[in-house]
Amino acid sequence: MRGKKVMVDRFLAELYGVETRVLNQAVRRNEKRFPEDFMFQMTSEEVQDWKSQIVISNTEKMGLRKPPSVFTEQGVAMLSSVLNSERAIMVNIAIIRVFTKMRELVETHKEIVHKLEQLEKKDIEQDDKIMLIFEYLKQFEQTKQQELEQKDRPKIGYKPSKE
């Protein structure tokens, strides 16, 4: 969302074993720990997109009184200091590991995309060379055809008599 990997407050609350309102209350009590790049609230358009992605009808409220908050990787890490329980610490470690694994996969994906682009470029260069070869063959064939036509053409002009 907004170009960032995020987790929604209700799913984090479920993981931490607390109610969503408790999680959000803890965040509100510690607002300084959650700048905009750590946590933000969804816009109504983002909420509609989110609902459509999880196949819930747009008319259904999902028990939402206000748009959900979403947390970036740094925001999730900050939650462990706000929700100070054993479960919060264990969940936080697991989530950070997932984010790290996702980052590694994205980097691997970038390498694969780069290699595919290189292959595609080579393929295009090869296609151009093959097309050039076909063009030369076509020209060669036309030249041969013209030579044959010239050779088989009846000769015109003065013919000396055979005596």
C-alpha positions as CSV (number, residue, x, y, z in Angstrom):
1,M,0.0,0.0,0.0
2,R,1.4,3.4,-1.1
3,G,4.4,1.5,-2.4
4,K,5.2,-0.1,1.0
5,K,4.7,-3.6,2.4
6,V,2.3,-3.2,5.3
7,M,0.2,-5.2,7.8
8,V,-3.3,-4.2,8.8
9,D,-4.0,-3.4,12.5
10,R,-6.7,-6.1,12.9
11,F,-4.4,-8.9,11.7
12,L,-1.6,-7.7,13.9
13,A,-3.9,-7.6,16.9
14,E,-5.0,-11.1,16.2
15,L,-1.4,-12.2,16.0
16,Y,-0.5,-10.5,19.2
17,G,-3.6,-11.9,20.9
18,V,-5.2,-8.6,21.7
19,E,-8.3,-6.7,20.5
20,T,-7.8,-4.3,17.6
21,R,-9.0,-1.4,19.8
22,V,-6.3,-2.3,22.5
23,L,-3.6,-2.3,19.9
24,N,-4.7,1.0,18.5
25,Q,-5.1,2.5,22.0
26,A,-1.5,1.5,22.8
27,V,-0.4,3.1,19.6
28,R,-2.3,6.4,20.3
29,R,-0.7,6.5,23.8
30,N,2.7,6.4,22.1
31,E,2.1,8.5,19.0
32,K,5.7,9.8,18.9
33,R,6.9,6.3,18.3
34,F,4.8,5.9,15.1
35,P,5.7,8.5,12.5
36,E,3.9,8.4,9.0
37,D,6.6,6.0,7.6
38,F,5.9,3.5,10.4
39,M,2.1,3.6,10.5
40,F,-0.7,5.4,8.7
41,Q,-4.4,5.2,8.3
42,M,-6.0,3.9,5.1
43,T,-7.9,6.4,2.9
44,S,-11.5,5.4,2.1
45,E,-10.3,4.5,-1.5
46,E,-7.6,2.2,0.0
47,V,-10.2,0.6,2.2
48,Q,-12.4,-0.1,-0.8
49,D,-9.4,-1.6,-2.7
50,W,-8.5,-3.7,0.4
51,K,-12.1,-5.0,0.7
52,S,-12.2,-6.0,-2.9
53,Q,-8.8,-7.8,-2.6
54,I,-10.1,-9.9,0.3
55,V,-13.4,-10.5,-1.6
56,I,-15.8,-8.8,0.8
57,S,-18.7,-6.9,-0.6
58,N,-18.2,-3.1,-0.5
59,T,-21.5,-2.6,1.3
60,E,-20.4,-4.6,4.2
61,K,-18.7,-2.5,6.9
62,M,-16.6,-5.3,8.3
63,G,-17.2,-3.8,11.8
64,L,-15.1,-0.8,10.8
65,R,-16.0,2.6,12.4
66,K,-13.0,4.2,10.9
67,P,-10.4,3.2,8.3
68,P,-7.8,0.7,9.6
69,S,-4.3,1.6,10.5
70,V,-1.5,-0.2,8.6
71,F,2.0,-0.7,9.9
72,T,5.2,-0.9,7.9
73,E,8.1,-3.1,8.8
74,Q,9.5,-0.4,11.2
75,G,6.0,0.1,12.7
76,V,5.7,-3.6,13.4
77,A,9.1,-3.6,15.1
78,M,8.0,-0.6,17.2
79,L,4.8,-2.4,18.3
80,S,6.9,-4.8,20.4
81,S,8.0,-1.9,22.6
82,V,4.4,-0.7,23.0
83,L,2.9,-4.1,23.5
84,N,5.3,-5.5,26.1
85,S,4.3,-9.1,26.6
86,E,6.0,-12.4,25.9
87,R,3.6,-13.1,23.0
88,A,4.2,-9.7,21.5
89,I,8.0,-10.3,21.5
90,M,7.7,-13.8,19.9
91,V,5.2,-12.5,17.3
92,N,7.4,-9.5,16.5
93,I,10.4,-11.7,16.0
94,A,8.4,-13.9,13.6
95,I,7.1,-11.0,11.7
96,I,10.5,-9.3,11.3
97,R,11.8,-12.6,10.0
98,V,9.0,-12.7,7.4
99,F,9.7,-9.1,6.3
100,T,13.4,-10.0,6.0
101,K,12.6,-13.1,3.9
102,M,10.3,-11.0,1.7
103,R,13.1,-8.4,1.2
104,E,15.5,-11.2,0.2
105,L,12.9,-12.6,-2.3
106,V,12.4,-9.2,-3.8
107,E,16.1,-8.8,-4.3
108,T,16.3,-12.3,-5.9
109,H,13.4,-11.3,-8.1
110,K,15.2,-8.2,-9.2
111,E,18.2,-10.3,-10.2
112,I,16.0,-12.7,-12.2
113,V,14.2,-9.8,-13.9
114,H,17.6,-8.2,-14.8
115,K,18.9,-11.5,-16.2
116,L,15.7,-12.0,-18.2
117,E,16.0,-8.5,-19.6
118,Q,19.6,-9.3,-20.7
119,L,18.4,-12.5,-22.4
120,E,15.6,-10.6,-24.1
121,K,18.1,-8.0,-25.3
122,K,20.4,-10.8,-26.7
123,D,17.3,-12.4,-28.2
124,I,16.3,-9.2,-29.9
125,E,19.9,-8.8,-31.2
126,Q,19.9,-12.4,-32.5
127,D,16.5,-11.7,-34.2
128,D,17.9,-8.7,-35.9
129,K,20.9,-10.7,-37.1
130,I,18.7,-13.5,-38.3
131,M,16.5,-11.0,-40.2
132,L,19.6,-9.5,-41.8
133,I,20.7,-13.0,-42.9
134,F,17.3,-13.6,-44.4
135,E,17.4,-10.3,-46.2
136,Y,20.9,-11.2,-47.7
137,L,19.5,-14.6,-48.8
138,K,16.5,-12.9,-50.4
139,Q,18.8,-10.5,-52.3
140,F,21.1,-13.4,-53.3
141,E,18.1,-15.4,-54.6
142,Q,16.9,-12.4,-56.6
143,T,20.3,-11.9,-58.1
144,K,20.5,-15.6,-59.1
145,Q,17.0,-15.4,-60.5
146,Q,18.0,-12.4,-62.6
147,E,21.1,-14.2,-63.9
148,L,19.0,-17.3,-64.9
149,E,16.5,-15.0,-66.7
150,Q,19.3,-13.3,-68.5
151,K,20.9,-16.7,-69.5
152,D,17.7,-18.3,-70.8
153,R,16.5,-15.2,-72.7
154,P,16.4,-15.5,-76.4
155,K,19.2,-13.6,-78.0
156,I,18.2,-10.8,-80.3
157,G,20.1,-8.9,-82.9
158,Y,22.3,-9.8,-85.9
159,K,23.0,-13.5,-86.3
160,P,25.8,-14.5,-88.7
161,S,24.8,-17.1,-91.2
162,K,26.5,-20.5,-91.0
163,E,28.4,-21.2,-94.2
